[in-house]
Amino acid sequence: MHYQMERNYGCRVSDAWEFRGLKTAVIENELIRVVVLVDKGADIYQFVHKPSDVDFMWRSPWGVRDPRKFVPTSGAPNGLWLDQYEGGWQSVFPGGGYYSVYNGADLGIHAEANLAPWDCQVLEDTPEKASIKFWIRTARTPFYFEKTLTVRSGAPVLEIEQSLTNEGEEEVHASWGEHIALGPPFLSEDCVIDIAGGLLCNQETDSHPHNRLKGGAKGPWPMVEGKYGAMIDLSRIPPKSQRVHDMSYITQMPEGWYAVTNQRLGVGFGISYPVDLFKYLWFWQEMGGGFGYPWWGRTYNIGLEPFTSYGVGGLASMVKNGTALRLKAGETFHASLRAVAYLGAERVKRVTPEGMVER
C-alpha cells in the first residue's frame, strides 16, 4: 500500500504501521479508533472512544513485546502465551482455555491463532467507509479464519464479520471465542455490567485462594452464591482492594449482547454477538487477586468473552464435555459481531445486532 491516498478526516484505514516490531493496522472514523497487531493474532490492541479519550482495552503490565528481541526462558505451554499477552482482544481458536492435546496436536493456552502473524488487505478506504480484512491458516490444525473490520462515518460502531473453515478432509472439533479484556482507567468500581439475562454458572472447582464464588453454584444473572453463603451481584465491579480472582460463565442467554458502563465517566462499551453460536459468555475477573505468575497482584481487569464452548480445560476437555464445535470437511461457520462505544450513565436494556444501544 505504498501509494494509498492519505487522509486525516472521516473514515480511514492503513496497514503501514509498525509497533515494537509488529506490523500494525489502524482503522478509525470521527468517533472511534481501533489498532490491530497484524503480526500477533490480529489482536485488537486499542479500542478508543475519541470524544472521551477512553481506551476500553486492558493492557497487561508488560504490554506488547518485540518478538525479534524477546526470548522466553522456558517452553511451558501456558507461559509461552502469557509472556506475550498484551491484553486487548484476541480471536481464540481452534481451542480455548489451557493446554491440551487434540488428535496429536499440542495446543497451548488459547490454541495457536493469536501468537501467529496474519495476512491483511485494505478492502475500502473512503471518507464514508473503511474496511480491512485479516486472515490466517493455522499450523497444527486445518483451519482457515478470516475477519473483516469496518467503520462507517458518524457511527461509533466497529462491524466485525468472521468465518472459520475446516480445510481438512475429515471432521474436526474446534472451539471459538472472542477473548475481550477491559481494564483501567475505563474499568473501575464505578462500572456496571448489563446482559440480556441467562444462567450464571460458577467454575466447578474452588481453585484459587482469592476466588469468592461457591464452586458449581448456579443462579439467574446477576446473582450467584458466594463460597461463604452470601449472594453476590456480578453486575457490580469490585474495587481492587477486595483482591478478587473469580471465574464464571453465563449460558442460556436469550440474546447475545452485553454492555459495561462507567457511570462516573458516563461512557460505555457494548458488544452484540450471535448467541446461537457463542452459547457461553466466559466471565473472568482479575481484580488484584491474582498472586504469583503472571499477575503478581498487579492487574485489575475483567474478561467478558463470548465462546462457543464451555470450560477452561482446553479443546480436549470441550470435546469430552460435549460443547466443542464439530466442523465437517469443508464446512464454514460465520459470525457477525458489533462493538460499540457510547455516552451516558444509564443502565443498558439492549445492544441490537446492528450495534445500537437501547436504554
Secondary structure, DSSP 8 states (H G I E B T S, - for coil): -TT----SSSSEEEEEEEETTEEEEEEE-SSEEEEEETTTTTEEEEEEEGGGTEE-B-B-TT----TTT---SS--HHHHHHTT--BSEEEE-S--BS-EEETTEEE-TT-STTSS--EEEEEEE-SSEEEEEEEEE-SSS-EEEEEEEEEETT--EEEEEEEEEE-SSS-EEE--EEEEEE-TTT-STTEEEEES--EEEE-SS--STT--B-TT-EEETTEEEBTTS-EEETTB---GGG-EEEEEEEES-SS-EEEEEETTTTEEEEEE--TTT--EEEEEEEEB---STTTTT--EEEEEEEESS--SB-HHHHHHHT-SEEE-TT-EEEEEEEEEEEE-SS--SEE-TT--EE-
